[in-house]
Amino acid sequence: MTWLQTVRNFLPQHKYAINANLLGDEAELAWSNLGFWQADTQSYPQACQALADHLAQAIQLKSEDTVLDLGCGHGASLQHWQQHYQIQQLSAVELQPACVAQIQKNLNSKFEIHCSSFLNLKQIFPQKTFDAVLCIDAAYHSTLNSFLLSTASVLNSNGYLGFHTLMLSDDFLNLNALQRLKLQALLKAADVNLQNLMTEQALRQCLAQYEFKTVQIEDLSEQVLAGFARYAETALKASAPSQGLEHFKIQMTAKLCRTLYASGMVRYVQIAAQKGSA
């Protein structure tokens, strides 16, 4: 899988960064997720906002909630929570220093943002808990156990967690050793460890271990993986390939999405879970 490995090894920026301009988002606080694509979706920003809204609706996000946004990228989601959901108590964690600096420069607001890994939330917020923790299109780069251990530690007793991850289909169990090795190499190039992915049954059991008792799992593979692959192919054809590796990275991300969707072995899912609820 040299095409994706090339992206990881030689792209002169953070491995999770993408050039949103090439996808049609020219805002300073641009979106940076795969998007939720439907028949009437007209643009990349619209699809990205739809993915955020779909997650927010699943956890019933309310204006009075104390909210933590994990992996907020360039800050479009933070602006969205404030403008469209009237969230007043908002915190964020982002790993990319350049994104954090850009957010601090452009968003004149009272929320706090930390440049750190979202696997260290208890260290970042030792005295604070949240009503809702959201992670749009980023959690699958970490082990589920580490992610849940971190997020559960800062949720209040009835708090909601919403995130996207990759889940193994039941058909994966029928793959032979060579087929699994090929899938492992494909995912590794995209900074996803196959060994960390779970079937739905194992995923539910893992969530239960961290006291999440109300769990909704929704398969968004068609809207996200297939949708992004179709859009990116069209968008890149319309743009000049002069962006070099940035252009190539998006092209290969689209190829990965298309390959995963076609195989059916790995599903893109949305998780909405409430902690401590009956």
C-alpha positions as CSV (number, residue, x, y, z in Angstrom):
1,M,0.0,0.0,0.0
2,T,2.8,2.4,-1.0
3,W,0.4,5.1,-2.1
4,L,-1.0,5.8,1.4
5,Q,2.4,5.2,3.1
6,T,3.9,7.9,0.8
7,V,1.3,10.3,2.3
8,R,2.3,9.5,5.8
9,N,6.0,9.6,5.3
10,F,6.6,12.6,3.1
11,L,3.7,15.1,3.6
12,P,5.3,18.2,5.3
13,Q,2.6,18.8,7.8
14,H,0.7,17.0,10.6
15,K,-0.5,13.6,9.4
16,Y,-4.1,14.4,10.2
17,A,-4.2,17.7,8.4
18,I,-5.9,18.2,5.1
19,N,-6.0,21.1,2.7
20,A,-9.7,22.0,3.0
21,N,-9.4,24.5,0.2
22,L,-8.9,21.7,-2.3
23,L,-12.3,20.3,-1.1
24,G,-14.1,23.6,-1.4
25,D,-13.9,25.1,2.1
26,E,-12.0,28.4,1.9
27,A,-12.9,29.6,5.4
28,E,-10.2,30.4,7.9
29,L,-12.0,28.1,10.4
30,A,-12.5,25.4,7.9
31,W,-14.1,21.9,8.4
32,S,-11.9,18.9,8.3
33,N,-13.9,15.7,8.4
34,L,-15.2,13.2,5.8
35,G,-18.7,14.6,5.8
36,F,-22.2,13.2,5.7
37,W,-23.2,13.0,2.1
38,Q,-26.8,12.8,0.9
39,A,-28.5,13.3,-2.5
40,D,-29.1,17.0,-1.9
41,T,-25.6,17.8,-0.5
42,Q,-24.1,20.6,-2.5
43,S,-20.7,21.3,-1.0
44,Y,-18.0,20.0,1.3
45,P,-18.7,22.4,4.2
46,Q,-22.4,21.4,4.0
47,A,-21.5,17.7,4.3
48,C,-19.1,18.4,7.2
49,Q,-21.7,20.4,9.0
50,A,-24.2,17.6,8.4
51,L,-21.9,15.1,10.1
52,A,-21.6,17.3,13.1
53,D,-25.3,17.9,13.3
54,H,-26.1,14.2,12.9
55,L,-23.8,13.5,15.9
56,A,-25.2,16.4,18.0
57,Q,-28.8,15.3,17.3
58,A,-28.0,11.7,18.4
59,I,-26.9,12.9,21.8
60,Q,-29.6,15.6,22.0
61,L,-27.2,18.5,22.4
62,K,-28.8,21.4,24.3
63,S,-27.8,25.0,24.7
64,E,-27.4,24.7,28.4
65,D,-25.0,21.8,28.1
66,T,-21.3,22.0,29.2
67,V,-19.6,20.7,26.1
68,L,-16.2,19.4,25.2
69,D,-15.1,19.1,21.6
70,L,-12.3,16.7,20.9
71,G,-10.1,16.9,17.8
72,C,-11.7,20.2,16.7
73,G,-9.3,20.7,13.8
74,H,-9.4,24.2,12.3
75,G,-12.3,25.2,14.6
76,A,-15.4,25.1,12.3
77,S,-17.2,22.8,14.8
78,L,-16.5,25.2,17.7
79,Q,-18.0,28.1,15.7
80,H,-20.9,25.9,14.7
81,W,-21.8,24.9,18.3
82,Q,-21.8,28.5,19.4
83,Q,-23.7,29.9,16.4
84,H,-26.3,27.2,15.8
85,Y,-26.7,25.5,19.2
86,Q,-26.0,28.6,21.4
87,I,-23.5,26.6,23.5
88,Q,-22.1,29.0,26.1
89,Q,-19.9,26.6,28.1
90,L,-17.5,25.2,25.5
91,S,-14.1,23.6,25.8
92,A,-11.9,22.0,23.2
93,V,-8.8,19.8,22.8
94,E,-6.8,19.7,19.5
95,L,-3.4,18.0,18.9
96,Q,-2.2,20.3,16.0
97,P,-0.5,23.4,17.3
98,A,-1.1,25.4,14.1
99,C,-4.9,24.7,14.4
100,V,-4.9,25.8,18.0
101,A,-3.1,29.0,17.2
102,Q,-5.5,29.8,14.3
103,I,-8.5,29.2,16.5
104,Q,-7.1,31.4,19.3
105,K,-6.5,34.1,16.7
106,N,-9.9,34.0,14.9
107,L,-12.4,33.1,17.6
108,N,-12.9,35.9,20.0
109,S,-14.8,33.8,22.6
110,K,-14.7,32.7,26.2
111,F,-14.2,29.0,25.6
112,E,-10.9,27.3,26.5
113,I,-8.8,25.3,24.0
114,H,-5.9,23.0,24.9
115,C,-3.2,21.8,22.6
116,S,-2.9,18.2,23.7
117,S,-4.0,14.6,23.1
118,F,-7.6,13.8,24.0
119,L,-6.3,10.7,25.7
120,N,-5.2,12.8,28.7
121,L,-8.4,14.5,29.6
122,K,-8.3,14.0,33.3
123,Q,-4.9,15.7,33.4
124,I,-6.3,18.6,31.3
125,F,-9.5,19.0,33.3
126,P,-8.8,17.6,36.8
127,Q,-11.7,19.4,38.4
128,K,-14.2,19.7,35.6
129,T,-16.9,17.4,34.2
130,F,-19.0,17.8,31.1
131,D,-22.6,17.1,30.1
132,A,-21.6,16.2,26.5
133,V,-18.3,15.1,24.9
134,L,-18.2,15.1,21.1
135,C,-15.5,13.8,18.8
136,I,-16.2,14.2,15.1
137,D,-14.3,11.8,12.8
138,A,-11.2,11.3,14.9
139,A,-11.6,8.7,17.6
140,Y,-10.6,5.7,15.4
141,H,-6.9,6.8,15.4
142,S,-6.8,5.7,19.0
143,T,-7.6,2.5,20.8
144,L,-11.2,2.4,22.0
145,N,-10.2,1.5,25.5
146,S,-7.9,4.5,25.9
147,F,-10.5,6.8,24.3
148,L,-13.3,5.6,26.6
149,L,-11.1,5.7,29.7
150,S,-10.2,9.3,29.0
151,T,-13.7,10.5,28.0
152,A,-15.5,8.7,30.8
153,S,-13.3,10.4,33.3
154,V,-14.6,13.8,32.5
155,L,-18.3,13.1,31.9
156,N,-20.8,13.7,34.6
157,S,-22.9,10.9,36.0
158,N,-25.5,11.2,33.2
159,G,-23.3,12.7,30.5
160,Y,-23.5,11.9,26.8
161,L,-20.6,10.8,24.6
162,G,-20.8,11.0,20.8
163,F,-18.1,9.9,18.4
164,H,-17.3,8.2,15.1
165,T,-15.2,5.1,14.8
166,L,-14.5,2.1,12.5
167,M,-16.2,-1.2,13.3
168,L,-15.5,-4.7,12.0
169,S,-18.4,-6.4,10.2
170,D,-19.3,-10.0,11.1
171,D,-18.0,-11.0,7.7
172,F,-14.5,-10.0,8.8
173,L,-14.4,-13.2,11.0
174,N,-14.5,-15.2,7.8
175,L,-11.3,-13.7,6.3
176,N,-8.2,-15.8,5.9
177,A,-4.8,-14.8,7.3
178,L,-3.6,-13.2,4.0
179,Q,-6.8,-11.2,3.6
180,R,-6.4,-9.9,7.1
181,L,-2.8,-8.9,6.5
182,K,-3.8,-6.9,3.4
183,L,-6.6,-5.1,5.3
184,Q,-4.1,-4.5,8.2
185,A,-1.6,-2.9,5.8
186,L,-4.3,-0.7,4.2
187,L,-5.5,0.6,7.6
188,K,-2.0,1.1,9.0
189,A,-1.1,3.4,6.2
190,A,-4.1,5.5,7.3
191,D,-2.9,5.5,10.9
192,V,-5.6,2.9,12.0
193,N,-4.5,-0.3,13.8
194,L,-6.7,-3.2,12.7
195,Q,-6.0,-5.0,16.0
196,N,-7.8,-2.1,17.8
197,L,-11.0,-2.5,15.8
198,M,-14.0,-4.5,17.2
199,T,-17.2,-6.2,16.0
200,E,-20.4,-4.6,17.2
201,Q,-20.8,-7.1,20.0
202,A,-17.3,-6.4,21.3
203,L,-17.8,-2.7,21.0
204,R,-21.0,-2.8,23.0
205,Q,-19.2,-4.8,25.7
206,C,-16.4,-2.3,25.8
207,L,-18.7,0.6,26.3
208,A,-20.6,-1.3,29.1
209,Q,-17.3,-1.6,30.9
210,Y,-17.1,2.2,31.2
211,E,-20.6,2.5,32.5
212,F,-22.3,3.5,29.2
213,K,-25.6,1.8,29.6
214,T,-27.6,3.5,26.8
215,V,-25.8,3.0,23.4
216,Q,-26.9,3.7,19.9
217,I,-24.7,2.5,17.0
218,E,-25.5,3.7,13.5
219,D,-23.8,2.6,10.3
220,L,-22.9,5.6,8.2
221,S,-20.7,3.9,5.7
222,E,-22.7,4.8,2.7
223,Q,-23.1,8.5,3.7
224,V,-19.5,8.9,4.8
225,L,-17.1,6.5,3.1
226,A,-18.9,6.2,-0.2
227,G,-20.0,9.8,-0.2
228,F,-16.6,11.3,0.4
229,A,-15.0,9.0,-2.2
230,R,-17.5,10.2,-4.8
231,Y,-17.2,13.9,-3.9
232,A,-13.4,14.0,-3.6
233,E,-13.0,12.4,-7.0
234,T,-15.1,15.1,-8.6
235,A,-13.6,17.9,-6.6
236,L,-10.0,17.0,-7.4
237,K,-10.8,16.7,-11.1
238,A,-12.0,20.3,-11.0
239,S,-8.9,21.5,-9.2
240,A,-5.3,21.9,-10.5
241,P,-3.0,19.2,-9.3
242,S,-0.3,21.8,-8.5
243,Q,-0.8,21.3,-4.7
244,G,1.4,18.2,-5.0
245,L,1.3,16.0,-2.0
246,E,-1.7,17.8,-0.5
247,H,-3.7,16.9,-3.6
248,F,-2.3,13.4,-3.5
249,K,-3.2,12.9,0.2
250,I,-6.9,13.7,-0.5
251,Q,-6.9,11.5,-3.6
252,M,-5.5,8.6,-1.6
253,T,-7.9,9.2,1.3
254,A,-10.8,8.9,-1.2
255,K,-9.3,5.7,-2.5
256,L,-9.1,4.3,1.0
257,C,-12.7,5.2,1.7
258,R,-13.9,3.6,-1.6
259,T,-11.9,0.5,-0.9
260,L,-13.2,0.1,2.6
261,Y,-16.8,0.6,1.6
262,A,-16.5,-1.8,-1.3
263,S,-15.0,-4.6,0.9
264,G,-17.6,-4.3,3.6
265,M,-15.2,-5.6,6.2
266,V,-14.9,-2.3,8.0
267,R,-17.9,-0.1,8.7
268,Y,-17.9,3.6,9.6
269,V,-20.2,4.0,12.5
270,Q,-21.6,6.7,14.8
271,I,-21.8,6.0,18.5
272,A,-24.1,7.9,20.9
273,A,-23.9,6.7,24.5
274,Q,-25.1,8.0,27.9
275,K,-23.1,7.3,31.0
276,G,-24.8,5.7,34.0
277,S,-28.4,5.7,32.5
278,A,-30.7,2.7,33.1
